[in-house]
Amino acid sequence: MTTRQRTVGFLIAAVGTVVVAMAGVFGGVVAYDPLPEVVTAGPARFGADNWWPLVVYGPWMVASLSILRSALYRDPATHAWCVVLFFSALAVALCVAREPKTLHGICAVALPVVVALTVFQLLVRGIARQQGPC
């Protein structure tokens, strides 16, 4: 691989990383309003409504970082992927529960989380491929 190809590859990876970060932040922003409302919909208020999204996105973020580390070191990340998938599904389910049961309403809250998960997976694959064969 030439220096030019390697430079272009790193540039594409950097742009991809920025896009993944933007998709993740957008997904979090979209889910931020519905998640605290899930807590306040019940009979008891916990007093920490604004922090509730961290319960869902905290483990998601830690598992995501673990997956990125595993991709760099070529280690398996099965457990971390399970955590990411579980908390992504939980975020979608909690957001969809609040929205009107129309296709537009469901897509509006579910799609950003699914997009964030998809672009993250593509980033991880790109990092793994960038490392080259063993």
OpenMM code with the backbone's topology and positions (N, CA, C; nanometers):
from openmm import Vec3, app, unit

residues = "MET THR THR ARG GLN ARG THR VAL GLY PHE LEU ILE ALA ALA VAL GLY THR VAL VAL VAL ALA MET ALA GLY VAL PHE GLY GLY VAL VAL ALA TYR ASP PRO LEU PRO GLU VAL VAL THR ALA GLY PRO ALA ARG PHE GLY ALA ASP ASN TRP TRP PRO LEU VAL VAL TYR GLY PRO TRP MET VAL ALA SER LEU SER ILE LEU ARG SER ALA LEU TYR ARG ASP PRO ALA THR HIS ALA TRP CYS VAL VAL LEU PHE PHE SER ALA LEU ALA VAL ALA LEU CYS VAL ALA ARG GLU PRO LYS THR LEU HIS GLY ILE CYS ALA VAL ALA LEU PRO VAL VAL VAL ALA LEU THR VAL PHE GLN LEU LEU VAL ARG GLY ILE ALA ARG GLN GLN GLY PRO CYS".split()
positions = [
    Vec3(0.0850, -0.1171, 0.0000),
    Vec3(0.0000, 0.0000, 0.0000),
    Vec3(0.0897, 0.1236, 0.0000),
    Vec3(0.0604, 0.2172, -0.0882),
    Vec3(0.1415, 0.3378, -0.0988),
    Vec3(0.1062, 0.4356, 0.0126),
    Vec3(0.1926, 0.5326, 0.0303),
    Vec3(0.1702, 0.6356, 0.1318),
    Vec3(0.0443, 0.7155, 0.0995),
    Vec3(0.0235, 0.7406, -0.0275),
    Vec3(-0.0953, 0.8170, -0.0680),
    Vec3(-0.2241, 0.7401, -0.0359),
    Vec3(-0.2258, 0.6105, -0.0650),
    Vec3(-0.3428, 0.5285, -0.0345),
    Vec3(-0.3675, 0.5241, 0.1157),
    Vec3(-0.2617, 0.5102, 0.1918),
    Vec3(-0.2748, 0.5065, 0.3374),
    Vec3(-0.3287, 0.6401, 0.3894),
    Vec3(-0.2796, 0.7518, 0.3370),
    Vec3(-0.3264, 0.8839, 0.3791),
    Vec3(-0.4739, 0.9020, 0.3464),
    Vec3(-0.5143, 0.8645, 0.2260),
    Vec3(-0.6557, 0.8738, 0.1872),
    Vec3(-0.7407, 0.7839, 0.2769),
    Vec3(-0.6905, 0.6646, 0.3082),
    Vec3(-0.7626, 0.5732, 0.3965),
    Vec3(-0.7836, 0.6334, 0.5347),
    Vec3(-0.6802, 0.6951, 0.5906),
    Vec3(-0.6925, 0.7592, 0.7218),
    Vec3(-0.7867, 0.8797, 0.7159),
    Vec3(-0.7841, 0.9538, 0.6060),
    Vec3(-0.8738, 1.0675, 0.5903),
    Vec3(-1.0194, 1.0213, 0.5858),
    Vec3(-1.0445, 0.9159, 0.5107),
    Vec3(-1.1809, 0.8609, 0.5048),
    Vec3(-1.2235, 0.8109, 0.6414),
    Vec3(-1.1333, 0.7459, 0.7139),
    Vec3(-1.1653, 0.6975, 0.8487),
    Vec3(-1.1959, 0.8139, 0.9427),
    Vec3(-1.1213, 0.9227, 0.9295),
    Vec3(-1.1461, 1.0396, 1.0149),
    Vec3(-1.2819, 1.1018, 0.9862),
    Vec3(-1.3157, 1.1160, 0.8576),
    Vec3(-1.4471, 1.1696, 0.8211),
    Vec3(-1.5573, 1.0753, 0.8692),
    Vec3(-1.5348, 0.9456, 0.8524),
    Vec3(-1.6317, 0.8473, 0.9007),
    Vec3(-1.6527, 0.8559, 1.0504),
    Vec3(-1.5456, 0.8773, 1.1244),
    Vec3(-1.5564, 0.8911, 1.2697),
    Vec3(-1.6393, 1.0133, 1.3069),
    Vec3(-1.6198, 1.1223, 1.2376),
    Vec3(-1.6986, 1.2432, 1.2636),
    Vec3(-1.8462, 1.2178, 1.2337),
    Vec3(-1.8761, 1.1496, 1.1253),
    Vec3(-2.0150, 1.1196, 1.0899),
    Vec3(-2.0777, 1.0281, 1.1950),
    Vec3(-2.0034, 0.9286, 1.2418),
    Vec3(-2.0539, 0.8396, 1.3468),
    Vec3(-2.0837, 0.9197, 1.4730),
    Vec3(-1.9940, 1.0084, 1.5106),
    Vec3(-2.0160, 1.0903, 1.6292),
    Vec3(-2.1398, 1.1784, 1.6127),
    Vec3(-2.1560, 1.2382, 1.4958),
    Vec3(-2.2730, 1.3233, 1.4718),
    Vec3(-2.4017, 1.2415, 1.4774),
    Vec3(-2.4012, 1.1221, 1.4183),
    Vec3(-2.5210, 1.0362, 1.4208),
    Vec3(-2.5524, 0.9930, 1.5631),
    Vec3(-2.4506, 0.9624, 1.6408),
    Vec3(-2.4721, 0.9244, 1.7805),
    Vec3(-2.5288, 1.0381, 1.8633),
    Vec3(-2.4740, 1.1565, 1.8457),
    Vec3(-2.5253, 1.2729, 1.9192),
    Vec3(-2.6680, 1.3038, 1.8771),
    Vec3(-2.6968, 1.2976, 1.7481),
    Vec3(-2.8329, 1.3237, 1.7010),
    Vec3(-2.9303, 1.2211, 1.7591),
    Vec3(-2.8902, 1.0933, 1.7594),
    Vec3(-2.9749, 0.9901, 1.8189),
    Vec3(-3.0008, 1.0169, 1.9656),
    Vec3(-2.8988, 1.0609, 2.0370),
    Vec3(-2.9156, 1.0944, 2.1781),
    Vec3(-3.0058, 1.2143, 2.1999),
    Vec3(-2.9924, 1.3148, 2.1145),
    Vec3(-3.0776, 1.4338, 2.1255),
    Vec3(-3.2237, 1.3979, 2.1003),
    Vec3(-3.2472, 1.3145, 1.9992),
    Vec3(-3.3845, 1.2735, 1.9680),
    Vec3(-3.4435, 1.1935, 2.0832),
    Vec3(-3.3631, 1.1073, 2.1442),
    Vec3(-3.4134, 1.0213, 2.2517),
    Vec3(-3.4149, 1.0915, 2.3866),
    Vec3(-3.3509, 1.2057, 2.3992),
    Vec3(-3.3414, 1.2706, 2.5298),
    Vec3(-3.4782, 1.3103, 2.5857),
    Vec3(-3.5630, 1.3697, 2.5033),
    Vec3(-3.6948, 1.4115, 2.5521),
    Vec3(-3.7856, 1.2950, 2.5891),
    Vec3(-3.7947, 1.1907, 2.5066),
    Vec3(-3.8845, 1.0809, 2.5431),
    Vec3(-3.8411, 1.0037, 2.6679),
    Vec3(-3.7112, 0.9861, 2.6897),
    Vec3(-3.6673, 0.9025, 2.8008),
    Vec3(-3.7031, 0.9601, 2.9379),
    Vec3(-3.6813, 1.0890, 2.9660),
    Vec3(-3.7260, 1.1401, 3.0960),
    Vec3(-3.8780, 1.1329, 3.1125),
    Vec3(-3.9521, 1.1450, 3.0023),
    Vec3(-4.0974, 1.1368, 3.0122),
    Vec3(-4.1436, 0.9964, 3.0467),
    Vec3(-4.0657, 0.8950, 3.0108),
    Vec3(-4.0992, 0.7580, 3.0488),
    Vec3(-4.0956, 0.7451, 3.2002),
    Vec3(-3.9989, 0.8095, 3.2639),
    Vec3(-3.9863, 0.8038, 3.4093),
    Vec3(-4.1005, 0.8784, 3.4760),
    Vec3(-4.1349, 0.9954, 3.4254),
    Vec3(-4.2384, 1.0775, 3.4899),
    Vec3(-4.3780, 1.0274, 3.4604),
    Vec3(-4.3947, 0.9341, 3.3659),
    Vec3(-4.5274, 0.8822, 3.3333),
    Vec3(-4.5798, 0.7910, 3.4430),
    Vec3(-4.4916, 0.7327, 3.5225),
    Vec3(-4.5325, 0.6424, 3.6305),
    Vec3(-4.5837, 0.7189, 3.7503),
    Vec3(-4.6325, 0.6471, 3.8513),
    Vec3(-4.6892, 0.7127, 3.9685),
    Vec3(-4.5857, 0.7830, 4.0562),
    Vec3(-4.4631, 0.7347, 4.0590),
    Vec3(-4.3614, 0.7951, 4.1457),
    Vec3(-4.2563, 0.8662, 4.0611),
    Vec3(-4.2123, 0.9811, 4.1082),
    Vec3(-4.1039, 1.0536, 4.0407),
    Vec3(-3.9754, 1.0297, 4.1160),
    Vec3(-3.8698, 1.0086, 4.0445),
    Vec3(-3.7415, 0.9788, 4.1063),
    Vec3(-3.6616, 1.1040, 4.1401),
    Vec3(-3.6974, 1.2167, 4.0846),
    Vec3(-3.6242, 1.3395, 4.1097),
    Vec3(-3.5010, 1.3553, 4.0221),
    Vec3(-3.4711, 1.2570, 3.9412),
    Vec3(-3.3536, 1.2622, 3.8553),
    Vec3(-3.3951, 1.2427, 3.7097),
    Vec3(-3.5060, 1.3017, 3.6736),
    Vec3(-3.5619, 1.2805, 3.5401),
    Vec3(-3.4663, 1.3195, 3.4284),
    Vec3(-3.3945, 1.4292, 3.4462),
    Vec3(-3.3055, 1.4756, 3.3398),
    Vec3(-3.1845, 1.3860, 3.3209),
    Vec3(-3.1506, 1.3048, 3.4204),
    Vec3(-3.0368, 1.2156, 3.4106),
    Vec3(-3.0752, 1.0780, 3.3559),
    Vec3(-3.2045, 1.0523, 3.3399),
    Vec3(-3.2512, 0.9211, 3.2987),
    Vec3(-3.1898, 0.8718, 3.1672),
    Vec3(-3.1700, 0.9547, 3.0660),
    Vec3(-3.1076, 0.9028, 2.9430),
    Vec3(-2.9693, 0.8422, 2.9647),
    Vec3(-2.8985, 0.8848, 3.0692),
    Vec3(-2.7674, 0.8266, 3.0964),
    Vec3(-2.7770, 0.6796, 3.1358),
    Vec3(-2.8918, 0.6402, 3.1917),
    Vec3(-2.9114, 0.4996, 3.2271),
    Vec3(-2.9114, 0.4138, 3.1007),
    Vec3(-2.9618, 0.4680, 2.9920),
    Vec3(-2.9656, 0.3946, 2.8655),
    Vec3(-2.8372, 0.4167, 2.7857),
    Vec3(-2.7940, 0.5407, 2.7714),
    Vec3(-2.6801, 0.5700, 2.6847),
    Vec3(-2.5453, 0.5574, 2.7534),
    Vec3(-2.5418, 0.5525, 2.8860),
    Vec3(-2.4156, 0.5303, 2.9568),
    Vec3(-2.3549, 0.3945, 2.9242),
    Vec3(-2.4300, 0.2846, 2.9484),
    Vec3(-2.3760, 0.1535, 2.9115),
    Vec3(-2.3494, 0.1399, 2.7612),
    Vec3(-2.4332, 0.2038, 2.6805),
    Vec3(-2.4138, 0.2004, 2.5351),
    Vec3(-2.2784, 0.2615, 2.4999),
    Vec3(-2.2467, 0.3749, 2.5612),
    Vec3(-2.1203, 0.4439, 2.5312),
    Vec3(-2.0003, 0.3632, 2.5797),
    Vec3(-2.0084, 0.3083, 2.7001),
    Vec3(-1.8969, 0.2289, 2.7529),
    Vec3(-1.8739, 0.1049, 2.6661),
    Vec3(-1.9810, 0.0374, 2.6283),
    Vec3(-1.9674, -0.0801, 2.5419),
    Vec3(-1.9129, -0.0408, 2.4044),
    Vec3(-1.9542, 0.0739, 2.3533),
    Vec3(-1.9032, 0.1207, 2.2243),
    Vec3(-1.7529, 0.1449, 2.2301),
    Vec3(-1.7075, 0.2074, 2.3367),
    Vec3(-1.5636, 0.2296, 2.3519),
    Vec3(-1.4883, 0.0969, 2.3645),
    Vec3(-1.5492, 0.0009, 2.4327),
    Vec3(-1.4890, -0.1314, 2.4449),
    Vec3(-1.4788, -0.1995, 2.3078),
    Vec3(-1.5807, -0.1819, 2.2264),
    Vec3(-1.5789, -0.2394, 2.0912),
    Vec3(-1.4690, -0.1744, 2.0067),
    Vec3(-1.4563, -0.0432, 2.0155),
    Vec3(-1.3508, 0.0255, 1.9399),
    Vec3(-1.2127, -0.0216, 1.9838),
    Vec3(-1.1936, -0.0356, 2.1146),
    Vec3(-1.0663, -0.0866, 2.1656),
    Vec3(-1.0414, -0.2278, 2.1144),
    Vec3(-1.1434, -0.3108, 2.1186),
    Vec3(-1.1295, -0.4488, 2.0706),
    Vec3(-1.0964, -0.4529, 1.9215),
    Vec3(-1.1558, -0.3630, 1.8456),
    Vec3(-1.1265, -0.3584, 1.7018),
    Vec3(-0.9807, -0.3191, 1.6778),
    Vec3(-0.9298, -0.2266, 1.7569),
    Vec3(-0.7904, -0.1847, 1.7401),
    Vec3(-0.6919, -0.2950, 1.7765),
    Vec3(-0.7266, -0.3727, 1.8804),
    Vec3(-0.6365, -0.4783, 1.9265),
    Vec3(-0.6730, -0.6165, 1.8737),
    Vec3(-0.7734, -0.6212, 1.7849),
    Vec3(-0.8174, -0.7466, 1.7246),
    Vec3(-0.8630, -0.8486, 1.8277),
    Vec3(-0.9303, -0.8020, 1.9313),
    Vec3(-0.9874, -0.8901, 2.0332),
    Vec3(-1.1358, -0.9079, 2.0038),
    Vec3(-1.1943, -1.0191, 2.0455),
    Vec3(-1.3393, -1.0351, 2.0290),
    Vec3(-1.4144, -0.9396, 2.1224),
    Vec3(-1.5301, -0.8950, 2.0781),
    Vec3(-1.6093, -0.8006, 2.1580),
    Vec3(-1.7544, -0.8457, 2.1663),
    Vec3(-1.7752, -0.9751, 2.1802),
    Vec3(-1.9108, -1.0304, 2.1786),
    Vec3(-1.9982, -0.9713, 2.2884),
    Vec3(-1.9470, -0.9667, 2.4095),
    Vec3(-2.0268, -0.9152, 2.5209),
    Vec3(-2.0595, -0.7672, 2.5020),
    Vec3(-1.9623, -0.6909, 2.4564),
    Vec3(-1.9854, -0.5482, 2.4347),
    Vec3(-2.0897, -0.5265, 2.3252),
    Vec3(-2.0851, -0.6067, 2.2184),
    Vec3(-2.1867, -0.5945, 2.1130),
    Vec3(-2.3253, -0.6286, 2.1675),
    Vec3(-2.3333, -0.7275, 2.2561),
    Vec3(-2.4627, -0.7620, 2.3174),
    Vec3(-2.5164, -0.6442, 2.3981),
    Vec3(-2.4288, -0.5769, 2.4726),
    Vec3(-2.4707, -0.4599, 2.5504),
    Vec3(-2.5189, -0.3484, 2.4581),
    Vec3(-2.4433, -0.3214, 2.3525),
    Vec3(-2.4824, -0.2159, 2.2581),
    Vec3(-2.6174, -0.2479, 2.1944),
    Vec3(-2.6340, -0.3711, 2.1502),
    Vec3(-2.7611, -0.4096, 2.0873),
    Vec3(-2.8767, -0.4025, 2.1861),
    Vec3(-2.8564, -0.4494, 2.3082),
    Vec3(-2.9632, -0.4454, 2.4085),
    Vec3(-3.0051, -0.3016, 2.4389),
    Vec3(-2.9086, -0.2147, 2.4659),
    Vec3(-2.9440, -0.0781, 2.5017),
    Vec3(-2.9932, 0.0030, 2.3824),
    Vec3(-2.9522, -0.0325, 2.2616),
    Vec3(-3.0104, 0.0304, 2.1426),
    Vec3(-3.1571, -0.0093, 2.1296),
    Vec3(-3.1849, -0.1388, 2.1474),
    Vec3(-3.3238, -0.1855, 2.1413),
    Vec3(-3.4075, -0.1237, 2.2528),
    Vec3(-3.3490, -0.1106, 2.3709),
    Vec3(-3.4198, -0.0479, 2.4830),
    Vec3(-3.4517, 0.0981, 2.4529),
    Vec3(-3.3561, 0.1706, 2.3966),
    Vec3(-3.3794, 0.3107, 2.3612),
    Vec3(-3.4912, 0.3222, 2.2584),
    Vec3(-3.4887, 0.2365, 2.1574),
    Vec3(-3.5949, 0.2390, 2.0559),
    Vec3(-3.7297, 0.2081, 2.1201),
    Vec3(-3.7343, 0.1045, 2.2030),
    Vec3(-3.8617, 0.0644, 2.2656),
    Vec3(-3.9179, 0.1747, 2.3558),
    Vec3(-3.8324, 0.2375, 2.4350),
    Vec3(-3.8803, 0.3431, 2.5246),
    Vec3(-3.9253, 0.4662, 2.4470),
    Vec3(-3.8553, 0.4982, 2.3416),
    Vec3(-3.8949, 0.6141, 2.2612),
    Vec3(-4.0233, 0.5862, 2.1838),
    Vec3(-4.0358, 0.4655, 2.1293),
    Vec3(-4.1554, 0.4300, 2.0524),
    Vec3(-4.2778, 0.4234, 2.1431),
    Vec3(-4.2581, 0.3816, 2.2684),
    Vec3(-4.3713, 0.3705, 2.3616),
    Vec3(-4.4402, 0.5045, 2.3827),
    Vec3(-4.3672, 0.6125, 2.3724),
    Vec3(-4.4218, 0.7460, 2.3967),
    Vec3(-4.4872, 0.8068, 2.2730),
    Vec3(-4.4436, 0.7662, 2.1558),
    Vec3(-4.4890, 0.8282, 2.0310),
    Vec3(-4.6245, 0.7744, 1.9869),
    Vec3(-4.6949, 0.8527, 1.9033),
    Vec3(-4.8189, 0.8005, 1.8450),
    Vec3(-4.7877, 0.6779, 1.7603),
    Vec3(-4.8772, 0.5839, 1.7605),
    Vec3(-4.8539, 0.4574, 1.6895),
    Vec3(-4.8834, 0.4720, 1.5401),
    Vec3(-4.8126, 0.5628, 1.4777),
    Vec3(-4.8195, 0.5799, 1.3325),
    Vec3(-4.6808, 0.5493, 1.2766),
    Vec3(-4.6753, 0.5181, 1.1491),
    Vec3(-4.5468, 0.4880, 1.0871),
    Vec3(-4.4517, 0.6076, 1.0987),
    Vec3(-4.5038, 0.7264, 1.0763),
    Vec3(-4.4222, 0.8471, 1.0851),
    Vec3(-4.3692, 0.8675, 1.2267),
    Vec3(-4.4551, 0.8516, 1.3257),
    Vec3(-4.4138, 0.8712, 1.4646),
    Vec3(-4.3090, 0.7710, 1.5083),
    Vec3(-4.3284, 0.6462, 1.4718),
    Vec3(-4.2334, 0.5421, 1.5102),
    Vec3(-4.0993, 0.5623, 1.4397),
    Vec3(-4.1027, 0.5908, 1.3107),
    Vec3(-3.9783, 0.6134, 1.2355),
    Vec3(-3.9026, 0.7355, 1.2867),
    Vec3(-3.9754, 0.8387, 1.3253),
    Vec3(-3.9108, 0.9616, 1.3707),
    Vec3(-3.8245, 0.9392, 1.4937),
    Vec3(-3.8655, 0.8490, 1.5834),
    Vec3(-3.7861, 0.8263, 1.7040),
    Vec3(-3.6965, 0.7041, 1.6943),
    Vec3(-3.7325, 0.6065, 1.6127),
    Vec3(-3.6535, 0.4839, 1.6038),
    Vec3(-3.5363, 0.4975, 1.5071),
    Vec3(-3.5553, 0.5679, 1.3999),
    Vec3(-3.4533, 0.5750, 1.2953),
    Vec3(-3.3204, 0.6347, 1.3429),
    Vec3(-3.3179, 0.7436, 1.4204),
    Vec3(-3.1874, 0.7958, 1.4636),
    Vec3(-3.1055, 0.6959, 1.5450),
    Vec3(-3.1703, 0.6182, 1.6303),
    Vec3(-3.0979, 0.5183, 1.7098),
    Vec3(-3.0451, 0.4074, 1.6185),
    Vec3(-3.1262, 0.3632, 1.5245),
    Vec3(-3.0848, 0.2585, 1.4313),
    Vec3(-2.9717, 0.3088, 1.3416),
    Vec3(-2.9798, 0.4329, 1.2977),
    Vec3(-2.8732, 0.4907, 1.2150),
    Vec3(-2.7433, 0.4997, 1.2947),
    Vec3(-2.7510, 0.5440, 1.4196),
    Vec3(-2.6307, 0.5531, 1.5027),
    Vec3(-2.5663, 0.4154, 1.5188),
    Vec3(-2.6465, 0.3139, 1.5421),
    Vec3(-2.5945, 0.1782, 1.5565),
    Vec3(-2.5322, 0.1293, 1.4251),
    Vec3(-2.5966, 0.1573, 1.3142),
    Vec3(-2.5472, 0.1125, 1.1836),
    Vec3(-2.4152, 0.1785, 1.1469),
    Vec3(-2.4059, 0.3097, 1.1624),
    Vec3(-2.2809, 0.3769, 1.1244),
    Vec3(-2.1689, 0.3404, 1.2214),
    Vec3(-2.2035, 0.3134, 1.3467),
    Vec3(-2.1018, 0.2692, 1.4408),
    Vec3(-2.0448, 0.1337, 1.3984),
    Vec3(-2.1321, 0.0430, 1.3580),
    Vec3(-2.0868, -0.0882, 1.3133),
    Vec3(-1.9973, -0.0755, 1.1902),
    Vec3(-2.0330, 0.0134, 1.0996),
    Vec3(-1.9501, 0.0360, 0.9809),
    Vec3(-1.8140, 0.0950, 1.0185),
    Vec3(-1.8113, 0.1835, 1.1174),
    Vec3(-1.6843, 0.2388, 1.1645),
    Vec3(-1.5951, 0.1286, 1.2214),
    Vec3(-1.6535, 0.0420, 1.3018),
    Vec3(-1.5764, -0.0670, 1.3615),
    Vec3(-1.5204, -0.1579, 1.2519),
    Vec3(-1.6019, -0.1891, 1.1527),
    Vec3(-1.5527, -0.2715, 1.0415),
    Vec3(-1.4401, -0.2009, 0.9673),
    Vec3(-1.4527, -0.0693, 0.9497),
    Vec3(-1.3473, 0.0066, 0.8838),
    Vec3(-1.2181, 0.0050, 0.9624),
    Vec3(-1.2285, 0.0158, 1.0935),
    Vec3(-1.1087, 0.0111, 1.1785),
    Vec3(-1.0450, -0.1272, 1.1695),
    Vec3(-1.1272, -0.2299, 1.1746),
    Vec3(-1.0748, -0.3660, 1.1664),
    Vec3(-1.0061, -0.3904, 1.0327),
    Vec3(-1.0631, -0.3398, 0.9253),
    Vec3(-1.0021, -0.3575, 0.7922),
    Vec3(-0.8762, -0.2740, 0.7781),
    Vec3(-0.8727, -0.1563, 0.8410),
    Vec3(-0.7569, -0.0690, 0.8330),
    Vec3(-0.6342, -0.1348, 0.8952),
    Vec3(-0.6589, -0.2203, 0.9941),
    Vec3(-0.5484, -0.2888, 1.0604),
    Vec3(-0.4806, -0.3892, 0.9699),
    Vec3(-0.5517, -0.4347, 0.8653),
    Vec3(-0.4930, -0.5290, 0.7708),
    Vec3(-0.4984, -0.6708, 0.8231),
    Vec3(-0.4552, -0.7656, 0.7415),
    Vec3(-0.4577, -0.9051, 0.7847),
    Vec3(-0.3546, -0.9309, 0.8944),
    Vec3(-0.3818, -1.0320, 0.9743),
    Vec3(-0.2913, -1.0653, 1.0867),
    Vec3(-0.1530, -1.1003, 1.0411),
] * unit.nanometer
topology = app.Topology()
chain = topology.addChain("A")
for resn in residues:
    res = topology.addResidue(resn, chain)
    for name in ("N", "CA", "C"):
        topology.addAtom(name, app.Element.getBySymbol(name[0]), res)
